Each structure stands twice: as structure tokens, then as C-alpha cells.
């Protein structure tokens, strides 16, 4: 196995800053690559809320007052260094006072709206990362970028830094995590971020739907593209709705575009060593799962009944996640011997309507408008069933967490959900979850009813629950696939 120097760029990395599943991936994959003896370093923005003392961020004298000029405007970057918790992966925090000394990552917490200067913010982050490499005299073979916030790098490497000898031979890999957010800005932004304005015109490399699109730029300029599951890679090419109009240009990349399933960091998401659980458990001793369920129901204000399964959801409350179907199906679902817990926030109208069921079914339904990491772990451990009726789901992580926690997933047949969950055969007991055949409320209810029937067969339920906990979606296999891609890109 070859050894590479890899710079990994991300706008969010757990546990330092997290807005969604991206942060879990950008924390776990570098650890897996390090475990395969790769020389990997991370860079991310230094947001205001990142606590220097808590995470032991250290100043690096030679990385102070780095001048970064974009669009003729120079800003000063200061870089601090730390390590990913419980690893030897070094991470650099790029601090640019007026751009990242804010309470939100992408959005203003007060207005819930994106910061209007997001393109400028992440352009400076990207260029500062490249300038930091030069000061460190550390030349990577590969710069691995994630989503539009680091999409500037593949472009800059082949334009602004094209004749810089330091970056000669440095290749870029760009991972698309979700096409719902692709970095779309007014065309006039191009000159502010040192992009070729002529390419923002119709037919240009940066033009999409009349605007400057950063993901489109990265697709053209990257040496290789990946996305987060094989099925999603096929879907976004074949289905224009899922691919948001990127299908054709992704198809043109041919063999330089692949889907690689995200893995899970089982050092964090395993019930036998989960530090956030009141009761740990394993396949050998499942008592802790029942105790976690009692604890969870108590916190939710729901009464424990051993004959009643608990079905849960943890997600952004939005159309993509199928919450309109959940809302439509809720009356029918609550007619069953079933308790339901929802943890999340998002669309105000859907949330408001769902919240009404806490009043009409107080002992059966719990709505929790929050994203609490500790509570997420308890919900995974204390639930019997986990529902993900997504309309599109590039990879999805909670269905994989559910498997390890012995919580049977109910998912739609799309994206990474379809790649990771196999339909349970009620006769043989083979399979790992339930697939919703059609994306409508009727099919959703039918599938949930099927899972309730299985719950009633205690012997079969226990057997299935134990074997799904042995499913392995650790990062090592996916990390090796990334190494294969790095090797191909460097040696082409």
C-alpha cells in the first residue's frame, strides 16, 4: 500500500463544529486513513464558538498574520493547531476575524438565513489553506475537498496557482455530500473571488441556472469526483430531480466519478462503549437496551409497556426527509399499538402540525424540537424501530447507527439507504430492515405495520436484532477505496 500526503479540507468537523452528517464523515475518514499509515492533515475554519482551551488549540508562531489576497482585498489569517480527539490526526484552524468570528457556521442564528458573504468567507478559507501549506513547506500529493465550501481549491489550483512550482503535481479530489446545497451565488460574485467572469455566462463552467455555482466549478476543475454512496451516484446521473441538473456533467466525468459509501466511526457509535448512554449493552447482554428504552420513555413523558414498540426519527424536519408523508400517515400510525418519538427541527408548518399530536396523543407521541447529540445516542439505543422515509438520501448515517444499536430501520428505497438495508424476510428472518416500496403515506403505514407484526414475535425479533448488530460499515473498506482513487489520480 502506497503512502500519500493528504490535505483534507472541510467546513465542519466533529466535534469542533457540526451542522449535519458532513461533520461526522470529515472527522471519521481522516482517522481511518491515518490508521492505514497515511500522512493526513485537516484544515477547517476557526469559528467563534470553538473553545481553544477545551480542544487544546495551540498557536503556531510561523502561522500568524498570513496575508491572503482575493479580488484585490487582503485579509489576515492566523492558524492554530490541535489534534482530532482520540487520534494522531493533526488539524489546523484557520482564523480570519471578520469572516469566521460569528456564532453560526453557514447561517445567522437569529435570522436562520445564510450569511450573505458566504462565498467570500469560504474563498478566503480555501486560499488561506493553500497559503498555509506553503509556509509549512508541506506539499501534499492530494487535496481532498468536501462540498461547495472548499470547491474553490480545485479551481484555484488550475488558475491562480497554475504556475506556482509549489503546487506542481498536486491533485484534487472533490466529494459531493449533498446536491441540495451547491454554493449558488450572483454572477457578479466571480470577480470578488478571483474566478473568470466570462465563465459565468450561459454555457460557462461556473454558470448554472443563471448564477455562479461553485459545485459546478469543482466538477470541471477537480481531478476526481466522488459522492457518498454507489446508488446515489447512479441516481443523480439518471434522475434529474435527484441530480438537480448536474447529471449530464457528472456523466461526462466517466470513470473519474464514483460513489463510495460513507462509513461509521464505531469508536463513537457502538452501544458497548457509548459514553453518552446511561446503560451500555452488546449482543451478549441486551439488558442495557431495555433499560435505555425505559430511561428514554421517562424523559419523553411516555409510559413504558413491554408490548409496545417505540418508533423514532432524528432528522431535519423537511420535505427531503419525507416529513410531509409522516404527517399524512400519523393518524393511521397512532391507531396502532405504537409509540412515536421525533427529534429534530426545520419546516415550521410541518413541525407545528406534528406538535398537535403531543396534545391529542399525550402518552403515545413525543415531539422534541432540538438537535442534542447525547439525546440522539439515547434515541438510537432506546428505540425499537427507526424511520427514514427520505425522498433522496445521498448516504444517510442513522440507518447504519440503528443497525449497530439493534434498532430495526424502516427506510425508503433510495440512495445510501438502499445500499445499506436489506429487506427482512419474515419467514426466514434474513435481512436487516424494512423497505418502503412506494413513497406515499399508504405504503409507509403498511411497512410500519409489518414491523409491528415482527415485534410481536419475540423470539424472531430478538434473533434479527442481534444479527443486525453484527453488520459492519466501518470506515476501513471505504478508506481503502479512497486510497485506490488517490493512487489512480497521482499516477495518471
N, C-alpha and C positions, 0 to 999 in steps of 0.2 A: 504494500500500500504506500503510495507516494505521500510525502508531507508537503503541505502547502502553507503559505502565509495568507490568511484570510482576514479582510476587514469586513465586519458585519455592521451595517447601518440600520437604525430603526428609530422611529419617533416615539415609541413606547416600549419599555422593557420591564417585566415584573421582577421584583416587587417595587421598583422605583417609581414607575408611572404606568398606569393601566386605564385604558378606556374600553378595552374589549379583549377578545381572544388573541389578537395580534401580540399583545404583551406576553402572554404565556408562551407562544411559539418563539418569539425573539429571545426569550430567556432560556428555553429548553434546548433548541437546536445548537446554539454555540457550545453548551455544556457537552452535548453528545459528540460534537466534532472534536472538542478538546479531549474527550475520552478516547477518541480514535487517533490520538497523538498529533493533532493538527495545531499549528500555531495560529490561534484566532484571537482577535481583539474586537471589542464592540465600541461603537460611539453612538451617543444619543444626546438630545438637548438637556441642559440643566434647567429644569423648571423650578419655579419659586418654591413649590411645596416639597421638593426633595430635601430631606433632612441630612445635612452634612455629617452631623455627629452620629446619628443613628446608623448610617451606612458607611461610616468611616471614609468619607471623601477627603482626599489629600491634594493639596496644591502641588503643582509641578512647576518649578521656577521657570524653566525654559519655555513653558507653555502659557506664559502670561502675556497679555497685551499683544495678541496676534492680530495683525491688520488684515481685514477681509474686505475687498472692494468688489462691489457688484453694481452695475449701472452707474458707475462713476461715484458711488457713495461708499465711503469707507466706515466700517464699524469695527469695534474692538471685541475680540473673543478671548476669554480666559478658560482654560481647560483644567479640570480636576480629574483625579484618577481614583478608582476603587476596584473591588472585585465583585463579581456576581456571588451572592450568598452561597455558602457551602460549595465553592468551586475555586479553581485557579484561573478562571477566565477574567482577564483584565478588561475593564470598561472605562471609557473616557466620557466625561460630561462636558459638553460644550456650552459655555455660559455667554450669552450676549444680552446684556442687561435689559435694553428696551424691547427686545423681541420675546424673551422667554421668562422674564421675571413677572409672570402672571399666574393667576390661580387655576386657569384652565389649560388643557393640553391643546385642543383644537377650537373649543368653543368658550365663549364668555359665560361663566356660571350664572350670571344674573339674567342675561337675555336668552341663554341657551342657543344663541346664534354663533356661527363660525366667526372667528376674528377676521376682519376684512383684509388684513395684511398677511394672511396665511402663506400665500405664495412667496412673499418676501422673506418671511420668517424661516421657512424651510429651505429656501435658496441659500441664505446665509449659513444655515446649519450645514448644508451639503458642501458648500465651498470651504467653510471653516474646517470641516473634516479632512478635506484634501490638503489644505494648507498645514494642518496639524501633522499629517503624515510626513511632509517634507521636513518639518522641524525635528520630528522624531528620527528622521533618516531611516524610517521603517517602510520598505517598499513591499506591498502585498502583491501576490500573484492575481488574487481575485478580490474585487469589492462586491459584496453581496448586499443588494438594496431591497427594501421592503416597502411596497405601496408608494403612492404618489409623493409622500413627504421626502423620499430620497431619490425620486425619479430624475432629479437634476443631475446626479452624478454621471450616469451613462452619457448624458448629453454633453456635460462639461468635459469629460474625458476625451471626446472626439471633436470638440470645438475649441473651447477656451484653453485647454491643456494639451491640445493636439501636438504641439511642437516642444512640449516640456520633456526633456530627457528623463526626468524622474519617473514619469508615468508611462514610459515606453514599455510596451508589452503587458501593461496592467489591464486585465479584462474585467468586464462587469456582468453580473448575473442579477436579474430583476425578478422578484417574486410578487405575483398578484394575489393578494389575500381575499379581496372582495371588490367586485366591479360596481358596487353601489356608490362608492366614493373614489373618484379617479383624478381629482385635482383639476377642476374646470374653473377657469378664470377669464375675465375680459381679455380680448386680444391685445389690448394696449399694455397689459402686464409684461409682455415679452421683453420690451426694451428695459424694463426695471430689473429683469433677472438675467440679462445677457443672453437671451435667446434670439435667434434670427427672426426678425419681424416678418420677413417675406414668407416664412413657413407657417404663419398663422392665417394666411389666405386660404380660400377654398381649395382643397386638394393638397394643402401643405402638410408637412409631417406633424405639426402641432395643432392643426385645426380639427375640431370635432364639433359638429352642430353649431358652427359659427363662433366657437370660443377656443381659447388656448387650453389644450388638455395635456397635462403633464404625464399621465399614464401612456397616452399615445406616443409622446416623445420618447419615453423609456422603451416602449415596444420597438420603435425603429432603431434606437441607438444602442440597446443592450446587446451583448454578445450571446446571451442565452436568456430564455424566459421560462419561469416555472409558475405553476399555481398549485393549490393546496390539496387536490385530490385528482385522481385519474378521471373519474366520472365527470367532475366539474370542468376539467379541461375539454372533454368531449362536448359537454352541454353548451359551453359558451361559444364554441365554434358552430354547433348545429342549430342552436336556438337563439334567435336574435333578441328575444325578450330577456333571456338569462344572460346573454353576452353583451347587452346594452350597446349593440352596434360595433363591437370590437372583433366579432367573429372572423371577418374577412382578413383583416391584417394579422390576426393571430394565426390563421390558417396558412398565410403566406410565409410564416416563420418555419413551417415544416417541421423538420427534426430538431429544430432549435427551440421548441416549445414542448414542455412535458408537465404532466400532473404528478406530483409526489405527495402522498398522503401525510398530513401532519401527524406527529406522534404525540405522546403524553409523557410528562415528567412524573414517573411513578414514585419518585422521591418525595413528591408533594401530594399526589393523588393516589394514595393506597390506604385502605381502611386499617391495615395492621400497623401503620406507622404515622397516621394522620394526627398531627399535634393539635389540630383545631377541633377534633372530636372529643366529646365527653367520654365516649366508650369506643375503644378500638376493637377490631374483630378481624377474623380471617376465615378461610374456607374450613379450617379445622375447628374453629369455635365461632359460631354465628350469633351467640347470645348478645354480643355488643350491638348488632344491627337492630334487634328488637328494642334494646334499651335506648338506642338513639332515636328510634321512632317514637317511643313514649316521651322522651325529652322534647323532641321537635313538636309533637302534637300539643304538649303542655304549653310551649312557647307561642304556638299559633292560636291557643284557646280552643282547641278541638279535643274531643273526648276520645281516648283510646278504646278500640274494640278489635280484638284479635281477628274477627271475621271480616273486617272492613279494610280493603286495601287503600293506601294513600297514593294518589297520583299527583305528580308535581311538574312544574315548569320553572325554568330560570332563563330569562331571555329579555331582550328589548321588546317592549310591547308595541309591535308594528305589523304592518301588512306582510312584510317579507317572512316573518316568523309564523304566519298563519293565524294570528290572533283574531282576525275577523271570523274565521271558521270556528275557533274556540268559542267565541261569543255566541255565534249562531247555534252551536251544539250544546251550550251549557245547560239549558233547561232539561234536555234529554239525558245528559250525563248525570245530572243531580237526581234523576229518578232512580238511579242505580244505587246499590249498596257500595258507596264510594265516597272518599273524602278527597278534596282537591286543594292544592296549595300552589299559588303563583307568586314568584319572586321576580320583580323587575320594574322597569319604568319606561315611559315612552309616550305613545299616542294618547293624548288627554281624553279624547272622546271614548276610545275603547276602554281605557283604564276606568273612566267614570262609570261606564255601563257594567263592567265586570265587578266593580266595587259594590254595586247594588246587591249582588248575590251574598255578600257578607251579612247583609240585613235580612234577606229572605231565607237564607240557609245558614244560620249562625254556627251550627255545630258541624257543618259539612264543608264549608268553603272558607278559605283564608286568602286574602289579597295583601301582599306586602310590597309597597312601593319603595324599593330600595335595592342597592347592589352592595351587599355585605358579604365579604369573602368568607368569613367564619360561618355565616348563616348558609352560604352556598354549599359548603362542605357538609354541614349538618343535614341540609335538604337532600343531598345526594345519598348520604348514609341512612337517613331515616325514612326514605320513601320506598315504596314497593314498585312503583311504575314511574317512568319519566317520559313526558310527552314533548315531541318536536315535530309539529306538522308544517314545517317550513315550505315556502314556495320555492325558494332556492337557498342552498346552504353549501358554500364552497367546500368546507370540510366539516365543521361542527366539532366541538370537543366534548360537550356534555353527554352525548350518547356514549362516548368512549369512557368518560368518567363513570357513568352509570353502570357499564358492564363490570368495571373493576369493583364497584361497591355493591354488586349483587342486586342492582335496581334495574328491572327489565325495561328497555327502551321501546317506545312506540314512535315510529318515525315515518316521514313521507319518503317516497322512492326517488330521491334526487341527491345530486352532489355527493359529498362525503358521507352522508347518511346511508346511502345505498351501498357505498363501498365498505362500510363497517358493520352493518347489521344484517344478519341473515334471518329470514322468516322462520319462526318456531313451528315445527310440525307437532300438533297436539297429540298425535298418536305415538310417534317415536320419541318425542322430547328433544329432537335435534333442532338446532338453530339458536339464535341469541336475542331475538326481539320480534316485534310485530311491525309489519309494513302497511301503511295506509294506502290502499290500492288507488283511490282517486282523491284528488284534493278538493273535497267538499265535506260539508258538515255530516252528511249521512254516512259516508264512508268512515269518517273519523269516529263517530259514535259506534258503528259496527265493530271497528277494530278494538276500541276500548272495551266493549262488551266481551269480545273474545279473550282479552287479557284477564278480565274479571273471572271468567269461567276457569281459566287456568289457575288463578289464585285459590279457587275453592278446592282444587285437587292438591292438598298439602304436600303429599309425597312427591308428585311430579314437579310441583313448584320449587320445592327445596332442591331437587336434583338439578333443574335447569339453572336456578340461581347460583348454585355452586360452580357449575361448569362455565358459565359466562364470566365468572370472576377470574378464570384462568386465561381468558383471551389476552393476547399480548400486542399492544400497539405502542410499544416503547420506541424511542427515537432512533435507536441504533440502525435499524434497517433503512429508514429514510435518510439518515445521515450518510450512510454508505452510498446511497443513490446520488446524493448531492456531491460527494467526493468523485464519483464517476463523471458527473457533469463537469465539475471543475477541471478534471483531467482532460476531458474532451476539448473543453474551451481553450485551455492553455496550450494544448498540443495540436490544435487545428492549423 
